[in-house]
Amino acid sequence: MQFHKYQGTGNDFVMIDDRARQFDETDQPLIAHLCDRRFGIGADGLILLRNKPDFDFEMVYFNADGRPSSMCGNGGRCTVAFAKYLGLISDQTRFLAVDGPHDARVEADGTVRLKMIDVAPPVAAEVGEEDVFLHTGSPHHIHFLDPAEHPSLAEFNVFAAGHDIRYDQVYDPAGTNVNFVEVPADPAHPWPVRTYERGVEDETFSCGTGVTAVALAASQRGAVSPVRLRTMGGDLEVSFDPRPDGGFTNVWLSGPAIRVFSGTVE
């Protein structure tokens, strides 16, 4: 089986051209094995690109544990880059993902811009007083660090705190992704973000739906569209239009999507 490896700001994926529908998507142990960083190819998730009537293609996403998952923003951007590599699209596309149709375009410098779903207003999270929850195609808990208690996001224990919130009974049974944010002195500066992802059950270098959620939540703290966000794997940008009800529309996630290598696996 031929595969391709892509990454978007360090959020990496095994990509498979499955237009012939030969991949067994019910084989969760196989998917988990391919994503294993010691015994497989290594990735945060696996993505199948398939034909879909009325769309340029369909993106089918699985977490690193082998289970089907909700929308992955960086994965969507990487799938667009993969589709262009395969010659299926030029610079603009419309494809189907688990949360519905998405428009996207590839800029001249290789930046991939992905239109996300409209998002309901942020709601207060029960886990913490300063925390909020947003669903940007995937569920995201957002915690803004108190600079008096945690002046540096770089030194924060993301795994321990993220694990506790991800498995908090408030989010039973599906759980949630958890984002930790350092509030910059100037809202126009990049907002540092680190994310614990369910399904990976660890911190990832970047999370597209996560930084989207953070950007929208940050708009309540002085951030103005477009918002720049800094992950461990690089910078992303999120633009949006506020809705009268406090929600958001015309939400776009932008950043690099890079082909790393390709190969075959038995």
C-alpha positions in Angstrom: 0.0 0.0 0.0 1.4 3.4 -0.9 1.1 6.2 1.6 2.2 9.9 1.8 3.2 11.8 4.9 2.0 15.4 5.3 2.4 17.9 8.2 0.8 21.2 9.0 2.8 23.1 11.6 4.0 19.8 13.0 0.5 18.2 13.1 1.3 15.2 11.0 -0.8 12.7 9.0 -0.6 9.5 7.0 -2.4 10.2 3.8 -3.8 7.5 1.6 -5.3 7.9 -1.9 -8.3 5.6 -1.4 -10.3 6.5 -4.5 -10.4 2.8 -5.4 -12.0 2.1 -1.9 -9.5 -0.7 -1.1 -8.6 0.4 2.5 -10.5 -1.3 5.3 -11.6 1.6 7.5 -13.0 -0.7 10.1 -9.6 -2.1 10.9 -8.8 0.1 13.9 -5.7 -1.9 14.9 -4.2 -1.4 11.5 -4.8 2.4 11.6 -3.3 2.6 15.1 -0.3 0.6 13.9 0.3 2.8 10.9 0.2 5.9 13.2 2.5 4.4 15.8 5.7 6.4 16.0 7.9 3.4 17.0 6.4 0.4 15.2 4.6 2.1 12.3 4.9 5.2 10.1 4.1 7.6 12.8 1.4 10.3 12.8 -1.2 12.2 14.8 -3.9 10.7 12.5 -4.7 8.9 9.2 -6.6 10.4 6.4 -8.3 8.7 3.4 -9.0 10.7 0.3 -12.0 9.3 -1.6 -14.2 10.2 -4.5 -17.5 11.9 -3.6 -20.3 12.9 -6.0 -20.8 16.7 -6.3 -17.5 17.4 -4.5 -13.9 17.3 -5.6 -13.2 14.6 -3.0 -14.1 13.4 0.5 -11.8 13.5 3.5 -12.2 10.6 6.0 -10.2 11.2 9.2 -9.1 8.8 11.9 -7.3 9.6 15.2 -4.0 7.9 16.0 -5.9 5.4 18.2 -7.6 4.1 15.0 -11.0 5.5 15.7 -13.0 7.7 13.4 -13.0 11.3 14.7 -14.5 14.7 14.3 -13.1 17.4 12.0 -9.4 18.0 11.9 -8.4 21.5 10.6 -4.8 20.9 9.9 -5.7 17.5 8.4 -8.2 19.2 6.1 -5.5 21.7 4.9 -3.1 18.8 4.3 -5.7 16.9 2.4 -6.2 19.9 0.1 -2.4 20.0 -0.5 -2.5 16.2 -1.2 -5.4 16.6 -3.6 -3.4 19.2 -5.5 -0.3 16.9 -5.5 -2.5 14.2 -7.1 -3.7 16.6 -9.7 -7.4 16.4 -8.6 -7.7 20.2 -8.0 -5.9 23.4 -9.0 -5.9 26.3 -6.5 -9.5 26.1 -5.3 -11.7 23.3 -4.1 -14.8 22.2 -2.3 -14.7 18.9 -0.5 -16.7 17.0 2.1 -15.6 16.2 5.6 -17.3 14.7 8.6 -18.8 18.1 9.7 -20.0 19.0 6.2 -18.8 20.8 3.1 -15.6 22.9 3.2 -14.2 25.4 0.7 -10.4 25.9 0.5 -7.8 27.4 -1.7 -4.0 27.2 -2.1 -2.1 30.5 -2.3 0.9 31.1 -4.5 3.3 30.7 -1.5 1.8 27.3 -0.7 -0.3 28.5 2.2 -3.6 26.5 2.4 -6.7 28.4 3.5 -9.6 26.3 4.8 -13.1 27.6 5.5 -14.4 26.2 8.7 -18.0 25.7 9.8 -20.0 28.6 11.4 -19.4 28.5 15.2 -21.9 29.1 18.0 -21.0 31.6 20.7 -18.5 30.5 23.4 -20.0 29.1 26.5 -18.6 29.1 30.0 -16.9 25.7 30.8 -17.8 24.1 34.1 -14.3 23.0 34.8 -12.8 26.4 35.5 -14.0 30.0 36.1 -11.9 31.5 33.3 -12.5 28.6 30.9 -14.7 28.5 27.8 -15.9 25.8 25.4 -16.4 26.0 21.7 -17.2 23.5 18.9 -15.3 24.3 15.7 -15.9 21.0 14.0 -14.4 19.3 17.0 -15.0 20.0 20.7 -12.5 22.3 22.4 -12.1 23.4 26.0 -10.0 26.6 26.2 -8.1 27.6 29.3 -6.4 31.1 29.5 -3.5 30.9 31.8 -3.4 33.3 34.8 0.0 35.1 34.4 0.3 35.4 38.2 0.1 31.6 38.5 1.6 30.5 35.2 3.7 33.3 33.6 5.1 30.9 30.9 3.1 28.5 28.7 6.4 26.8 27.8 6.8 25.6 31.4 3.2 24.5 31.9 2.4 20.8 32.3 0.0 20.5 29.3 -0.2 16.7 29.5 -1.3 16.4 33.1 -3.7 19.4 33.1 -5.0 18.4 29.6 -5.6 14.8 30.6 -7.6 15.8 33.7 -9.9 18.1 31.7 -10.2 15.7 28.8 -11.5 13.0 31.1 -13.5 15.2 33.4 -17.1 13.9 33.9 -18.4 17.2 32.5 -17.4 15.9 29.0 -18.4 12.3 29.4 -18.6 10.1 27.4 -16.8 11.5 24.3 -14.4 13.8 26.1 -12.9 17.0 24.6 -9.7 18.5 23.3 -8.0 20.9 25.6 -6.2 24.1 24.7 -4.0 26.2 27.0 -3.3 29.8 26.0 -0.8 32.4 27.1 -2.4 35.9 26.8 0.0 38.2 25.0 0.6 41.7 26.4 -0.6 43.1 23.0 -3.6 41.2 21.5 -2.2 42.0 18.0 0.8 39.8 18.8 0.7 36.0 18.2 -1.2 34.1 20.9 0.8 31.1 22.2 -1.3 27.9 22.2 -0.6 24.3 23.3 -3.1 21.5 22.8 -3.9 18.1 24.4 -5.8 16.1 21.8 -8.2 13.3 22.5 -7.6 10.2 20.4 -3.9 11.0 20.4 -4.1 11.2 24.2 -1.1 13.5 24.3 0.0 17.0 23.4 0.4 17.6 19.6 2.6 20.2 18.0 -0.4 22.0 16.6 -4.2 21.6 16.3 -6.2 23.4 13.5 -9.7 23.3 15.1 -8.0 24.1 18.4 -6.3 27.3 17.3 -9.6 28.3 15.5 -11.4 27.9 18.8 -8.7 29.9 20.7 -8.8 32.7 18.1 -12.6 33.0 18.4 -12.5 32.9 22.2 -9.6 35.4 22.2 -11.9 37.9 20.3 -13.6 38.3 23.7 -10.2 39.4 25.1 -9.3 42.0 22.6 -8.0 40.0 19.7 -9.2 41.3 16.3 -9.5 39.3 13.1 -7.2 38.0 11.6 -5.7 36.5 14.8 -2.2 35.0 14.7 -1.5 32.0 16.8 1.8 30.4 17.7 2.0 26.6 18.2 5.0 24.5 18.9 5.1 23.6 15.2 4.7 27.1 13.8 2.3 29.9 13.2 -1.3 29.8 12.0 -3.8 32.5 11.3 -7.6 32.6 11.8 -9.9 35.2 10.3 -13.7 35.5 11.0 -16.7 37.7 11.1 -18.7 38.1 14.3 -22.4 37.3 14.2 -25.0 39.4 16.0 -25.8 36.5 18.3 -22.2 36.3 19.5 -21.2 33.4 17.2 -18.9 33.5 14.2 -19.2 33.1 10.4 -16.8 33.2 7.5 -14.2 31.5 9.6 -10.9 30.7 7.7 -7.9 28.8 9.0 -4.6 29.5 7.2 -1.1 28.0 7.3 1.4 25.7 5.7 0.7 22.1 4.6 3.8 20.3 3.6 4.4 16.9 1.9 7.2 15.2 3.9 7.8 11.9 2.2 6.0 8.9 0.6 6.6 5.2 0.6 5.0 1.8 0.7 3.9 -0.4 3.7 2.7 -3.9 3.9 
